[in-house]
Amino acid sequence: NWPTREEKLKFCIKLHGSRYKSDTEALYSLLVEHIGTVGCGSNLIIKHKRFKEGRSCYLELKSHFHNQAYKQNLATTANKSLAELKYYGDRRNFTLETYYDIISKNFNMLDMAGTAHLLTEEQKIIKFEAGLKEEKAISYSITSKSIWDSLSENNQTFDSYYNTFSSFMNKHNTLVQGNQRRIQ
C-alpha cells in the first residue's frame, strides 16, 4: 500500500524498455524544438544531446529555471500587473472576459511562484475588485460578494464569485443593448 496515488505511480513506472526510450527521445525532441541549441537553457540541452535523455534534461531544466530568483520575478511581475490592471467597462479590445483572463493568468503566476505568494480566495476577490472602475461593475461586485459570503466554505471560490458577478454584468449589458435597439 502507498500513502498517495503519486507514490504508487512513482513506484510502478517503468524506467527502461523500448517504450521508455521512445518516450524520452520524444520528450527530448520537444525540448530541443522549444528551447533550441543556442541561448538560455541550451547548455542543458547540449549536455544531454549525446544520449537524448529527455526526462533527465527536463528535470535539470525545471530545477534550473524554477529557482528562487525565477519565482520571485514571477511574483513581482504578477503583482505589478494586478496593481496596474483596470476595468472601465467593455471597450473595443478589452472586455470583462479579457479582464478575467488577465487576472486569472496573474493568479496562476502567483501560484507557480510558490506558497509564499499564494492568495486566498478572498484575497483574489479583493484584487479583482481593486481594478473595477465602472460604476455598475462596482455595484454588481458588492452584490456578488454578499452572495459569495453566504455560500458554504467549500463553495467560496474566486470562480464562484466571478460567475455570479459576470452573470449580473451580462444581464445588465443584454438589457442595455435591448433598450438601445428599441430607441433606434
trRosetta pair geometry for C-beta under 8 A, 3 or more apart (Angstrom, degrees):
i j d omega theta_ij theta_ji phi_ij phi_ji
2 5 7.6 117 97 -94 122 18
2 7 4.1 -173 -179 98 119 110
2 8 4.0 -175 44 -65 152 80
2 11 6.5 -155 -85 8 138 139
3 7 5.6 58 50 19 77 154
4 7 4.7 103 57 3 79 100
4 8 7.2 -141 98 -3 47 86
5 8 5.6 -54 -152 36 36 114
5 9 6.3 35 152 -19 68 105
6 9 5.8 -55 -147 37 31 109
6 10 6.4 33 154 -21 65 105
7 10 5.7 -52 -148 34 31 113
7 11 6.4 28 155 -17 64 107
8 11 5.9 -60 -151 37 30 109
8 12 6.1 12 158 -8 67 116
9 12 5.9 -65 -138 46 29 102
9 13 6.1 44 161 -44 66 101
10 13 6.2 -43 -146 10 25 115
14 17 5.7 3 146 15 131 127
14 19 7.5 62 85 71 128 112
14 20 5.8 -123 113 -57 91 125
15 20 6.0 125 -160 -147 26 153
16 20 5.6 115 94 44 3 152
17 20 4.9 95 59 11 77 104
17 21 6.9 -141 100 -5 39 91
18 21 5.6 -55 -145 39 32 112
18 22 6.1 33 156 -19 66 108
19 22 5.7 -55 -145 39 30 111
19 23 6.1 29 156 -19 65 110
20 23 5.7 -58 -145 39 28 111
20 24 6.1 23 159 -16 65 109
21 24 6.0 -57 -142 39 27 106
21 25 6.3 25 158 -17 62 109
22 25 5.9 -59 -148 38 27 109
22 26 6.4 28 153 -20 63 107
23 26 5.7 -54 -149 34 31 112
23 27 6.5 31 152 -18 64 104
23 54 7.5 -128 126 60 59 141
24 27 5.5 -49 -147 36 35 114
24 28 6.4 41 150 -22 64 103
24 52 7.1 121 121 128 91 82
24 53 6.2 -29 165 -149 126 43
24 54 4.1 -180 -176 37 60 102
24 55 5.1 -61 -122 -12 104 94
25 28 5.4 -48 -148 34 34 115
25 29 6.5 40 151 -22 64 101
25 52 4.9 27 -116 144 80 130
25 54 6.2 -148 -67 -25 11 120
26 29 5.6 -50 -151 32 33 114
26 30 6.7 35 150 -18 63 102
26 54 6.9 -20 66 -57 45 167
27 30 5.7 -52 -152 34 34 113
27 31 6.5 35 150 -19 65 104
27 54 3.0 120 83 164 100 142
27 55 6.3 64 81 -57 155 58
27 57 7.8 163 121 59 101 107
27 58 6.1 -51 161 -42 125 132
28 31 5.6 -55 -150 35 34 112
28 32 6.4 34 152 -18 67 104
28 48 6.6 -138 -126 123 117 122
28 52 4.6 173 74 -169 170 75
28 53 6.7 111 -79 70 127 20
28 54 3.5 -113 -42 -77 73 86
28 57 6.0 87 -111 32 84 145
29 32 5.7 -53 -147 37 32 111
29 33 6.2 35 153 -23 65 107
29 54 7.6 -36 8 -91 58 124
30 33 5.6 -54 -147 35 31 115
30 34 6.3 9 162 -3 66 111
30 54 7.5 61 39 -142 93 125
31 34 6.3 -68 -143 47 26 96
31 35 5.5 -11 173 13 68 119
31 45 6.1 -174 131 -107 108 101
31 54 6.4 168 0 -138 125 81
31 57 5.7 160 95 118 172 128
31 58 6.4 -134 -76 -78 135 78
31 61 6.9 -169 -144 -22 126 159
32 35 6.7 -67 -119 54 19 86
32 36 6.9 68 -175 -103 54 18
32 37 6.7 8 -147 -53 91 87
32 45 5.8 126 -96 -160 70 129
33 36 8.0 -5 171 -66 10 55
35 39 7.7 -158 173 80 69 103
35 40 7.8 -108 -159 92 92 66
35 41 4.8 -90 -158 103 127 125
35 42 6.3 175 143 -81 101 63
35 45 5.6 -179 95 -55 127 136
35 61 7.3 -106 -77 -127 158 143
36 39 5.9 44 77 36 124 113
36 42 5.9 -42 99 -93 74 112
36 45 7.3 173 94 36 30 169
37 42 5.2 98 -174 -156 26 116
37 45 5.8 -127 -104 103 61 131
37 46 6.0 95 -152 -71 89 92
37 49 7.7 45 -117 -83 117 134
38 42 5.2 26 -95 -78 5 172
39 42 5.3 101 57 -22 53 122
41 44 5.8 -48 -172 32 64 109
41 45 6.7 65 135 -20 79 102
41 61 5.8 48 -153 -132 115 103
41 64 6.8 140 -114 102 82 140
41 65 6.8 -4 -90 -60 118 117
42 45 5.1 -52 -151 36 48 116
42 46 6.1 47 153 -21 76 103
43 46 5.9 -52 -146 37 31 110
43 47 6.4 41 151 -29 62 105
44 47 5.4 -45 -147 27 34 120
44 48 6.9 15 160 -3 63 107
44 57 5.9 133 147 -154 97 80
44 60 4.9 -175 -150 111 129 121
44 61 5.3 171 100 -73 154 78
44 64 6.2 -132 -48 -16 147 158
45 48 6.5 -76 -159 45 28 95
45 49 6.6 54 145 -60 65 91
45 57 6.4 66 -106 -161 47 132
45 61 8.0 42 -57 -75 74 122
46 49 5.3 -23 -151 -17 38 123
47 57 7.5 160 75 -109 94 91
47 60 7.6 -67 74 102 139 166
48 51 6.0 -75 -167 59 65 90
48 52 6.8 94 146 -111 89 13
48 53 4.6 -110 -156 50 114 88
48 54 7.7 145 145 -68 144 26
48 56 6.1 169 -111 86 132 104
48 57 4.0 -103 20 -74 164 113
48 60 7.8 174 -40 32 127 138
49 52 7.0 14 -163 -70 30 59
53 56 4.0 0 138 35 124 116
53 57 5.6 141 94 -23 75 91
54 57 5.7 -63 -144 40 25 111
54 58 6.0 28 159 -23 65 108
55 58 5.7 -52 -146 34 29 113
55 59 6.5 27 157 -17 64 105
56 59 5.9 -56 -150 36 31 109
56 60 6.4 27 154 -15 65 107
57 60 5.9 -58 -150 39 30 109
57 61 6.2 30 153 -19 66 108
58 61 5.7 -56 -146 37 29 111
58 62 6.2 31 155 -22 64 106
59 62 5.7 -51 -146 34 30 113
59 63 6.5 22 158 -11 63 106
60 63 6.0 -58 -147 42 31 104
60 64 6.0 34 153 -24 66 111
61 64 5.4 -57 -143 37 29 115
61 65 6.0 6 166 -1 67 112
62 65 6.6 -66 -139 46 22 93
62 66 5.5 -11 175 11 64 122
63 66 6.5 -63 -116 54 22 90
63 67 7.2 57 168 -68 54 80
64 67 7.0 -42 176 -32 23 107
65 70 5.7 105 167 -102 55 163
66 70 5.6 -115 -126 82 26 142
66 71 6.8 54 -170 -55 66 94
67 70 5.2 100 52 8 64 105
67 71 7.2 -128 103 -4 34 92
68 71 5.7 -56 -147 38 33 111
68 72 6.2 32 155 -19 67 106
69 72 5.7 -54 -146 37 31 110
69 73 6.3 32 154 -18 65 106
70 73 5.8 -57 -150 37 29 111
70 74 6.3 33 151 -23 64 107
71 74 5.5 -51 -148 34 32 116
71 75 6.4 31 154 -17 65 105
71 112 7.4 -149 -124 127 81 70
71 113 4.4 123 -172 -152 81 63
71 114 5.1 30 -169 -10 143 114
71 117 7.6 -170 167 1 97 136
72 75 5.8 -54 -148 38 32 110
72 76 6.3 33 153 -20 65 107
72 113 7.2 110 -75 -157 22 111
73 76 5.6 -54 -144 37 31 112
73 77 6.2 32 157 -19 65 106
74 77 5.9 -56 -149 36 26 110
74 78 6.3 23 155 -16 63 110
74 109 5.2 -155 175 -179 95 95
74 110 7.8 177 131 -84 95 32
74 112 5.9 -87 160 93 155 104
74 113 4.5 -166 91 -83 112 99
75 78 5.8 -57 -145 39 30 110
75 79 6.1 26 159 -16 66 109
75 109 7.3 173 -87 135 37 93
75 110 5.9 76 -120 -119 76 67
75 113 3.9 114 -59 -160 94 164
75 114 7.8 -56 -55 37 126 85
75 116 7.8 -36 -90 93 161 96
75 117 4.3 -124 -115 -108 126 153
76 79 6.0 -57 -143 40 27 107
76 80 6.2 28 158 -20 63 109
77 80 5.9 -58 -148 36 26 111
77 81 6.3 25 156 -18 63 109
77 109 6.7 -88 85 164 101 152
78 81 5.8 -58 -149 37 29 111
78 82 6.3 28 154 -18 65 108
78 106 4.2 139 -155 -160 87 82
78 107 7.6 150 -169 -54 129 18
78 109 3.9 -177 -76 90 127 124
78 110 4.9 -155 117 -54 158 81
78 113 7.0 -125 16 -25 138 137
78 117 7.7 96 64 169 136 135
79 82 5.6 -53 -145 37 32 112
79 83 6.3 32 156 -20 65 107
79 106 7.8 146 -56 -175 27 118
79 110 7.5 93 -56 -89 78 111
80 83 5.8 -57 -149 35 30 111
80 84 6.4 13 158 -7 65 113
81 84 6.1 -67 -145 44 28 102
81 85 6.0 39 157 -40 66 108
81 102 7.0 -136 161 173 119 104
81 106 5.1 -154 86 -95 122 131
82 85 5.8 -47 -139 18 28 117
82 103 7.1 79 -114 -126 87 68
82 106 5.1 166 -59 145 96 157
82 127 5.2 -32 -172 -168 128 120
82 130 7.8 59 160 71 89 128
82 131 7.5 -112 -173 -50 59 124
83 130 8.0 -43 -122 125 46 138
85 99 7.0 130 171 -145 115 80
85 102 5.9 173 -123 117 140 132
85 103 6.8 176 122 -75 163 77
85 106 7.8 -131 -21 -13 147 153
85 131 4.6 -23 106 -118 84 145
86 131 5.1 -153 -106 -164 35 82
86 133 5.3 20 -173 -16 104 129
87 94 7.9 -159 -123 149 69 110
87 96 6.9 61 -154 -109 137 62
87 99 4.5 20 -87 -109 122 153
87 131 5.4 75 1 130 87 97
87 132 5.3 -24 62 -109 108 52
87 133 6.2 171 77 22 50 81
87 134 6.4 -66 123 1 83 103
87 137 6.2 -143 111 172 118 171
88 91 7.1 39 73 -43 98 116
88 133 4.8 -26 -93 77 67 119
88 134 5.6 115 -172 -58 33 89
89 134 4.1 114 -56 -92 85 142
89 136 7.6 67 -99 45 104 107
89 137 6.9 -152 -81 -26 65 123
90 94 7.3 -179 -151 98 44 59
90 95 4.7 13 -128 -124 95 71
90 96 6.3 -51 -75 -22 91 80
90 173 7.1 53 0 -113 142 137
91 94 4.6 19 54 54 105 92
91 95 7.5 -143 43 -69 52 49
93 98 7.6 88 146 -80 55 165
94 98 4.9 -119 -146 78 54 151
94 99 7.1 74 176 -51 89 83
95 98 4.9 110 48 2 62 99
95 99 7.2 -116 104 -1 40 88
96 99 5.5 -51 -151 35 36 115
96 100 6.3 37 150 -19 67 105
96 137 7.8 -176 -104 -111 111 121
96 166 6.2 151 138 -121 137 93
96 169 5.7 120 -89 129 166 156
97 100 5.5 -51 -146 38 33 113
97 101 6.2 38 153 -23 65 104
98 101 5.7 -52 -148 34 30 113
98 102 6.5 26 155 -16 64 105
99 102 6.1 -59 -152 37 27 107
99 103 6.3 28 152 -18 64 109
99 131 7.0 176 -160 115 115 134
100 103 5.6 -56 -145 38 31 112
100 104 6.1 30 158 -19 67 109
100 162 6.2 104 -126 -161 121 137
100 166 7.3 -2 -63 -76 147 130
101 104 5.8 -56 -145 38 27 110
101 105 6.3 31 155 -23 63 106
102 105 5.7 -51 -147 33 31 114
102 106 6.5 27 155 -15 63 106
103 106 6.0 -64 -156 39 29 108
103 107 6.4 30 150 -20 66 106
103 124 7.9 103 165 -171 111 89
103 127 7.0 148 -148 116 105 107
103 128 5.6 50 -150 -101 154 85
103 131 7.5 -147 -83 30 114 149
104 107 5.5 -52 -147 35 34 113
104 108 6.4 36 153 -19 65 103
105 108 5.7 -55 -153 35 30 113
105 109 6.6 34 148 -22 63 103
106 109 5.4 -46 -147 32 37 115
106 110 6.6 39 153 -19 65 101
107 110 5.7 -53 -152 35 34 112
107 111 6.6 38 148 -21 64 102
107 119 6.5 -86 -134 40 90 128
107 124 5.9 33 -110 -123 132 115
107 127 7.9 157 -78 77 96 148
107 158 7.4 -147 -122 70 165 171
108 111 5.4 -49 -150 33 36 115
108 112 6.4 34 152 -17 66 104
109 112 5.7 -54 -149 38 33 110
109 113 6.4 40 149 -29 64 104
110 113 5.4 -49 -149 27 34 118
110 117 4.6 -138 -164 139 81 108
110 118 6.6 137 138 -103 99 30
110 119 5.9 34 118 -13 151 101
111 117 7.7 -129 -63 95 18 96
111 118 6.2 55 -108 -108 59 80
113 116 7.4 -84 126 66 95 85
113 117 4.1 -1 91 44 122 150
114 117 5.9 81 65 20 66 97
114 118 7.6 -95 118 -34 37 86
115 118 5.4 -27 -147 -8 44 119
119 123 4.0 -134 -168 93 96 122
119 124 5.0 123 119 -59 129 78
119 127 7.0 -35 -150 -11 160 136
120 123 4.6 98 50 5 76 103
120 124 7.2 -132 95 -7 42 85
121 124 5.6 -50 -154 30 34 115
121 125 6.8 35 149 -18 64 102
121 156 5.7 136 101 133 151 83
121 157 5.4 -114 -127 -135 136 36
121 158 5.1 -150 -150 -41 78 75
121 161 7.7 147 169 -9 101 126
122 125 5.6 -50 -152 33 37 112
122 126 6.5 40 149 -21 66 103
122 156 7.8 0 -59 158 83 119
123 126 5.4 -50 -148 34 36 115
123 127 6.4 38 152 -19 66 102
124 127 5.7 -53 -151 36 32 111
124 128 6.3 34 150 -21 64 106
124 158 4.1 -46 105 -91 141 136
125 128 5.5 -53 -148 36 33 115
125 129 6.2 31 155 -18 67 107
125 145 6.4 124 170 -107 139 102
125 148 7.1 169 -104 108 155 168
125 158 6.0 -160 -57 -118 76 80
125 161 5.2 -48 -101 134 117 173
126 129 5.8 -55 -144 39 29 109
126 130 6.4 40 153 -33 62 103
127 130 5.7 -48 -151 22 30 118
127 131 7.5 20 157 -12 58 102
128 131 6.7 -71 -170 33 31 103
128 132 7.3 36 143 -32 65 104
128 141 7.7 -174 116 -134 100 124
128 158 7.3 144 -27 -156 140 108
128 161 7.7 148 57 112 155 128
128 162 7.2 -122 -144 -85 163 97
129 132 5.6 -47 -156 14 45 118
129 138 7.7 85 -159 -126 87 68
129 141 5.2 136 -114 171 96 145
129 145 7.5 9 -73 -59 139 134
132 137 4.5 -150 -158 122 114 117
132 138 5.2 156 125 -76 123 69
132 141 5.7 -156 6 -33 173 152
133 137 7.5 29 53 61 35 131
133 138 7.8 2 -150 -49 7 110
134 137 4.1 77 70 9 99 114
134 138 6.9 -172 86 -12 50 83
135 138 5.9 -57 -152 33 29 110
135 139 6.4 27 153 -17 64 107
136 139 5.6 -55 -148 38 34 113
136 140 6.2 27 157 -13 68 108
136 169 7.3 119 127 -116 109 76
136 172 5.8 153 176 170 139 162
137 140 6.0 -57 -143 42 28 106
137 141 6.1 36 153 -27 63 108
137 169 6.5 26 -105 -100 76 118
138 141 5.5 -54 -148 32 29 116
138 142 6.7 32 153 -21 63 101
139 142 6.0 -53 -156 30 31 110
139 143 6.7 25 150 -12 64 107
140 143 5.5 -53 -147 40 38 113
140 144 6.0 40 153 -22 69 107
140 165 5.7 112 134 -149 103 71
140 168 4.0 171 -147 111 122 138
140 169 5.8 166 95 -60 169 76
140 172 7.1 -105 -64 -21 139 142
141 144 5.6 -53 -142 38 30 112
141 145 6.2 32 156 -21 64 105
141 165 5.8 27 -99 -125 59 123
142 145 5.9 -54 -148 34 28 110
142 146 6.6 31 152 -21 61 104
143 146 5.7 -54 -154 32 32 113
143 147 6.6 30 150 -15 64 104
143 168 6.5 127 80 -97 130 162
144 147 5.7 -54 -151 38 34 111
144 148 6.1 38 149 -23 67 107
144 161 5.7 97 149 -168 111 72
144 164 4.3 149 -137 105 96 110
144 165 4.0 -17 -75 -72 169 78
144 168 6.4 -125 -60 4 105 138
145 148 5.3 -50 -143 37 34 117
145 149 6.3 42 153 -26 65 100
145 161 6.7 27 -93 -142 57 116
146 149 5.7 -48 -150 28 30 114
146 150 7.0 23 153 -15 60 105
147 150 6.0 -64 -158 35 33 108
147 151 7.2 47 145 -37 64 96
147 164 5.3 -163 82 -166 141 160
148 151 5.7 -41 -160 8 39 118
148 156 6.1 96 176 -131 86 82
148 160 6.4 135 -119 107 93 99
148 161 4.4 11 -90 -96 144 91
148 164 6.7 -154 -58 34 88 148
149 156 7.9 48 -105 -115 26 121
151 155 4.2 -111 171 91 122 111
151 156 5.1 160 85 -70 115 75
151 160 6.5 71 -94 133 175 148
152 155 5.0 76 59 16 79 103
152 156 7.3 -136 95 -23 38 89
153 156 5.6 -47 -147 16 35 119
155 160 5.6 101 167 -90 79 169
156 160 6.7 -111 -128 58 22 136
156 161 7.9 39 -160 -46 60 99
157 160 4.7 99 54 2 81 98
157 161 7.2 -143 95 -1 47 85
158 161 5.6 -56 -155 38 36 113
158 162 6.1 33 151 -19 70 108
159 162 5.5 -53 -141 39 33 111
159 163 6.2 39 157 -25 66 103
160 163 5.8 -48 -144 32 30 113
160 164 6.7 30 155 -15 61 104
161 164 6.1 -62 -158 37 30 108
161 165 6.2 26 151 -16 67 112
162 165 5.4 -57 -142 42 33 113
162 166 5.8 28 162 -17 70 109
163 166 6.1 -54 -137 39 25 105
163 167 6.4 28 158 -23 60 106
164 167 5.9 -57 -151 32 27 110
164 168 6.8 27 153 -16 62 104
165 168 6.0 -59 -159 35 32 110
165 169 6.4 25 150 -15 67 109
166 169 5.4 -53 -143 41 38 113
166 170 5.9 39 157 -21 70 105
167 170 5.8 -51 -141 38 29 110
167 171 6.3 33 157 -20 62 107
168 171 5.9 -57 -148 36 27 111
168 172 6.3 29 154 -20 63 108
169 172 5.7 -55 -149 36 30 113
169 173 6.3 27 155 -17 66 108
170 173 5.7 -55 -144 39 31 110
170 174 6.2 34 155 -22 65 107
171 174 5.8 -55 -148 35 29 113
171 175 6.4 26 155 -16 63 107
172 175 6.0 -60 -151 38 28 108
172 176 6.3 25 155 -18 65 109
173 176 5.7 -54 -143 38 31 111
173 177 6.2 29 158 -17 65 108
174 177 6.0 -57 -146 38 27 108
174 178 6.3 28 154 -20 63 109
175 178 5.6 -55 -147 36 30 113
175 179 6.4 29 156 -18 65 106
176 179 5.9 -56 -149 37 30 110
176 180 6.4 31 153 -20 64 106
177 180 5.7 -53 -147 35 32 112
177 181 6.6 34 154 -21 64 104
178 181 5.9 -54 -152 32 32 111
178 182 6.7 30 152 -18 64 105
179 182 5.7 -54 -150 35 35 112
179 183 6.5 36 153 -22 66 105
180 183 5.8 -52 -149 33 33 113
180 184 6.6 28 155 -16 65 105
181 184 6.0 -57 -150 37 32 106
